Amino acid sequence: MNRGANRTSKQNTGRGTTKYREGGRRELTPEERLARKRRMRQQQIRRVKRIRAMFSLGILAVCLLAAGLVFARLQGEKKDGENLLAESSGQFAETLADEAAEKLAETEAPKSWEGNLPELGAIYGIFVHDVGWSHFFADASYCMAPVDNYVTAFRATVHNQPEDMTGTIEYRVNLSGSGWLDWTENAGEAGDSSGAMPLEAIAIRLTGELGEHYDVHYSVLQNQAWTEWKKNGEEAGEAGVAKRVDGVLISIEKKGADGVSYAGGIDPTKPMIALTYDDGPSVKATPVILETLRQYGGKATFFMVGKQAERNMGIVKQMVEQGCEVANHTYDHKLMTKVPPEELASQLARTNQVVSAASGISPVLMRPCGGARSDAGMNVVGAISMPAVMWSIDTLDWKTRDAQSTVNTVLENVKDGDIILMHDLYEATGEASKILIPELINRGYQLVTVSELASYRGGMLPGRTYSRFRPLTP
């Protein structure tokens, strides 16, 4: 859930094209190999220091025993003293040996993640005034209150953290009328879910070994705009100026060899596009697309029909595990203009429930079927905290069923910030993706989710419609 969820190794993130060994394992860069050697050297130094300390303890113990023996002899109690000291020294030696064994076991046993840091992700949710707690949302996903509502509490945890990695996620909030509250950690409530006062700002940090190897990035929705990314304990949002927090966006990323990391693992200085797939998932095309994305380190957004997701829940789970974005395309592929608002709301809610049951993550985006929209329907979309996502390139793959036609349409028209529409129902689309994904990466594009693309290009709001995210002008 990388995005909360496991994510594949990334390519073209500002440090050159990633290389892979045979079998798909990523080849470490020179900087990463150097950093790994330094960590191993530090571990060896710590091990030697501990062993030296234990030898010192042993020498001290012998000195104390000798001093005790001399004292006993001087007091004329040689026999009793020797017996007492022998007994004491035996117990002390046994205790010292046990402690030494434990320490050596600790220093000798390597951490399961050393040399191969896993992809972690934040999982988080909000308490909406007079509504309740939201579902948990995946790493780098928009978590927003409905239109005309606000957030009174917040919670977060970390997905995929190894059991032998110390540390946790800590966060605190500025609650209107109360100021900054104490730090809370690991899914605990920050704020006041029983009250009516809104949050005004948040700060988040990582501790222990978790904080040594990862950065946490975050932004908040305030005054109808998303703040710039903050990280590692910095304050996001303006407190004390009557501005409330209406949404939260969080991403946990590995620290780079140069100490730099970006939210979502995305380099904002490089071009990026979002591949999107509608109407699936299907056993014919979706696994092919996911495997190609895994192999080349890309991500995509899947706008799923609920009944299709219900038939292929294992595939939905795999999407999330790879860091792809799961999104909503109604349960029965109903056009917004052909159903009453209450039916649309039911269609969207049912699909959210199916996807959440399959993956533990609830969709935050929807796509109107056929691109058809109505004012009443968009009011429903805004009321459940969702933006509507359209597209800037339509491959017409559903019509041509021809892989080369799909490839040509994309490669002849693609630009930085495009949202590309395909359908993962057809084998031809799977075959086209096998060509497109590596070629787009080769051309320098980062393949990101719609939410990630938006997060660097102004963000999204509930009830609004978006079809592309071009680079922001200075």
ABEGO torsion letter per residue (X at the ends): XXXXBBBBBBBGAGAEBBBBBBGGBBBBBAAAAAAAAAAAAAAAAAAAAAAAAAAAAAAAAAAAAAAAAAAAAAAGAAAAAAAAAAAAAAAAAAAAAAAAAAAAAAAABBBAABGBBBBBBBBBBBBBBGAEBBBBBBBGBBBBBBBGBBBABBBBBBBGBBAABBEBBBBBBBBBGAEBBBBBBGGBBBEBAABABBBABBBBBBBEAAAAABBBBBBBBBGGBBBBBBBGGBBBEBBGAGBBBABBBBBBBBBBAAGBBBBGGBBAABBBBBBBBBGOBBAAAAAAAAAAAAAAGBBBBBBBBAAAAAABAAAAAAAAAAGBBBBBAEAAGBBAAABBAAAAAAAAAAAAAAAAAAAGBBBABBBBBGGBBBAAAAAAAAAAGBBBBBBABBAGAAAAGBAAAAAAAAAAABBBGBBBBBBAABAAAAAAAAAAAAAAAAAGBBBBBAAAAAAAAGEBBBGBBBABBBBBBX
